Amino acid sequence: MTEFYSPGGELPHIRDDLTIPQFMFDFTHPSRPVVSPSAPVLVEDATGKALDLNQVRERTFGLANALRHKYGIDRDDVVVVFSPNHVDYPISIWAIHQTGGIFSGANPSYTSSELEYQLEVTRAKLIICDPTSLDTTLKAAKARNIPVDRIVVFDTPSTGSGYTTVSQLVDEGLRLSKQGKRFEELKLKPGEAKTKLAFLSFSSGTTGRPKAVAIPHYSVIINVVQCAVHNKVNEDYTSWNERRYRPGDVGLGALPFYHIYGLVVNLHVTMYSGLSLVVIPKFDFVGFLKSIVRHKISHLFLVPPHAVLLCKHPAMKDYDIRKYVRMIVLGAAPLSEEINYQLFKVFPDAHIGQAYGMTETCTAVTIYPLKTKRGASGSSGHLLPGVVAKVVKPDGTMAGYGEEGELYAKSPSNAIGYSNNKQATEETFIDGWVRTGDSVVIREDNEVFIVDRLKEILKVRGFQVAPAELEGCLLDHPDVSDSCVVGIEDEFSGELPLAFVVITAEAKKRIAGSKVMELGLKESIMQHVAKNKINYKHLKGGVEIIEVIPKNPSGKLLRRVLRDEAKAVAKKRKAAAAGHGTKL
């Protein structure tokens, strides 16, 4: 069997009896730089208000104390956080962990039915949300019989709903502590960090509706150390000016913390590496540029649509951010070669490269190497220390260097499996390996290239979209009798959902010979999905009406046939737009 090992070698020893907050607040390790306790850790973007490590530790303890005494949050109770990024978002995560609870982050743009699904799957005992999301939260909570007094809101300028706020809980927890009412923080036995769950993070896996990935404390800790060792954050390996990570640098916290990339790499790795993190609630490109200048942000953690904006948005000429930005990491979806080279031109002196990972591998599997400031174009980088890979050909044999096949990854950071979903777990987690569903080529110079996606999942702006989920929604439309969703290429989003639908006989009669009626029907179908699904799952690739959905004799969708058809549709649209003088 051919196996590929990280050129970075094995990991140093890491204790397996630590919770994530114990690791983040108090753990010393050769891979971790020593930073003054008074150095800013989390910075609120709008106000510039900074919290140092001591303040973060105190707020975390106060909140945890209140979660235990007011709500009874205890070992393995799930708390869902349904909010954009907030300076108290990480504090909420670590407070949940200190009580022994499990954190589950929900996309703040979810509809009430999508949030209800997550509350159901996780069996959540408490919800922490943004005040602007209260209506959605209340609908979902009611559907799951969660009392309104178990909804807590973050403090924002719009807070004033009458609901208990996080800051009020922090104050209450600290007050209770002074009265001698102190909760007992979770302590783990040797080896227990490998099984005690920290996160239930949602992923579509290789198919189907989102699944709750069961991630223990040890997996997060391991991946943080893997990233730190790979990037030599505490090694004097080159001049100070050329080091990729330096204590005192400033990172951008614009990636959502509910997403595994934002949660582990952007938040935990950045803090562990001695950087301050500027927390941005919602991405707005001009505001993003202003934040870089205002806070002198040096490290950007981005997805490909952000890179497109950095290369093409007209506002770039108004902000001189090149003198601040020293490093750019891109993940969550492939970056086109064209945008990659344009990014190099825009930031000629910055370290720029890609990374690859999954929720199931918690998180990064590869990162571009330190040997050069520029990651190889199209490459996701090198395997991280401690990661082993194999590449499996369609016939089941093992591929060697330069040969294509499906990537399997074995890492001490791998998740345990999917919570309460034995079948899906057995399909993806196989004898210590995670079957990624991505087709790769590993070169002899250790560069890993993702060349195709074997799984059905679409990647829209870095977010996973399961075609089966949208197909089920489409079949709820009264005029749709069958459907198949595939991705259509888009420069900004990577790809967009495009629906091929077969309409009912009644609908055919209604639109017969009328382009206006046909366009109206397509719009109705798109609006149906828009009402029921989060925005990045909307059918922005459009709707195509066809006579039959191609299937094999067993009834399985021949999705590849319609992927080819989607390419033809994209080509036709591009030609039509060019004919009308439209620049794509």
VENNOR-V121297 format. One record per backbone hydrogen bond with DSSP energy under -0.5 kcal/mol. CO is the residue of the C=O (numbers start at 1). NH is the residue of the N-H. Records with the same first field share a line. If there is no record, write none. Layout:
# VENNOR-V121297
CO: NH  NH
This chain:
# VENNOR-V121297
1: 3
4: 389
6: 9
9: 386
16: 193
17: 188
19: 23
20: 24
21: 25
22: 26  27
23: 27
29: 32
33: 35
36: 39
37: 53  54
39: 53
41: 277
42: 51
43: 45  279
44: 48
49: 44
51: 41  42
52: 56
53: 57
54: 58
55: 59
56: 60
57: 61
58: 62
59: 63
60: 64
61: 65
62: 66
63: 67
64: 68
65: 69
66: 70  71
67: 71  73
68: 72
74: 77
77: 102
78: 125  126
79: 104
80: 82  128
81: 83  106
82: 130
86: 89  90
88: 92
89: 93
90: 94
91: 95
92: 96
93: 97
94: 98
95: 99
96: 100  101
97: 100
98: 186
100: 76
102: 79
103: 200
104: 81
106: 83
107: 110
111: 115
112: 116
113: 117
114: 118
115: 119
116: 120
117: 121
118: 122
119: 123  124
126: 80
127: 129  152
128: 82
129: 154
130: 133
131: 134
133: 137
134: 138
135: 139
136: 140
137: 141
138: 142
139: 143
140: 144
141: 146
142: 145
145: 147
147: 150
148: 151
150: 127
152: 129
153: 166
154: 156
156: 159
164: 153
165: 169
166: 170
167: 171
168: 172
169: 173
170: 174
171: 175
172: 176
173: 177
174: 178
175: 179
176: 181
177: 180
180: 182
183: 185
189: 192
191: 194
192: 195  196
193: 218
195: 197
196: 217
198: 103
199: 215
201: 213
203: 211
204: 207
206: 456  457
211: 203  213
212: 419
213: 201  215
214: 216  416  417
215: 198  199
216: 220
217: 221
218: 222
219: 223
220: 224
221: 225
222: 226
223: 227
224: 228
225: 229
226: 230
227: 231
228: 232  233
229: 232
232: 235
235: 237
239: 242  243
240: 243
246: 249
249: 276
250: 298  299
251: 253  278
252: 254
253: 280
256: 259
259: 263
260: 264  265
261: 265  266
262: 267
263: 268
264: 269
265: 270
267: 271
268: 272
269: 273
270: 275
271: 274
274: 248
276: 251  278
277: 43  279
278: 253  280
279: 45  281
281: 85
284: 288
285: 289
286: 290
287: 291
288: 292
289: 293
290: 294
291: 295
292: 296  297
298: 300  326  327
299: 252
300: 302  329
302: 331
303: 306  307
304: 308
305: 309
306: 310
307: 311
308: 312
309: 313
313: 316
314: 317
315: 318
316: 319
319: 321
321: 324  325
326: 351
327: 300
328: 353
329: 302
330: 355
336: 340
337: 341
338: 342
339: 343
340: 344
341: 345
342: 346
343: 347
345: 348
347: 350
350: 352
351: 328
352: 375
353: 330
354: 368
356: 365  366
358: 361  362
359: 362
360: 415
363: 358
365: 384
366: 356
367: 382
369: 372
373: 352  375
376: 379
378: 450
381: 448
382: 367
384: 387
387: 6
388: 410
389: 4
390: 392  408
391: 393  399
392: 406
393: 396
397: 393
400: 403
403: 442
405: 440
406: 392
407: 436
408: 390
409: 434
410: 388
411: 414
417: 214
418: 421
421: 425
422: 426
423: 427
424: 428
425: 429
428: 430  435
429: 431
430: 433
433: 430  435
434: 409  436
437: 454  455
438: 407
439: 451  452
440: 405
441: 443  449
442: 402
443: 446
447: 443  449
448: 380  450
449: 441  451
452: 439  454
458: 460  465
459: 461  495
460: 463
463: 460
465: 458  467
466: 469  470
467: 471
468: 472
469: 473
470: 474
471: 475
473: 476
474: 477
477: 480
479: 481  504
482: 502
484: 500
486: 498
488: 496
490: 494
493: 461  495
494: 490
496: 488
497: 541
498: 486  500
499: 501  544
500: 484
501: 503  546
502: 481  482
504: 508
505: 509
506: 510
507: 511
508: 512
511: 514
513: 515
514: 518
515: 519
516: 520
517: 521
518: 522
519: 523
520: 524
521: 525
522: 526
523: 527
524: 528
525: 529
526: 530
527: 531
528: 532
529: 532  533
534: 537
535: 538
538: 497  540
539: 542
542: 499
544: 501  546
548: 550
550: 558
552: 555
556: 552
557: 559
558: 561  562
559: 563
560: 564
561: 565
562: 566
563: 567
564: 568
565: 569
566: 570
567: 571
568: 572
569: 573
570: 574
571: 575
572: 576
573: 577
574: 578
575: 579
576: 580
577: 582
578: 581
582: 584
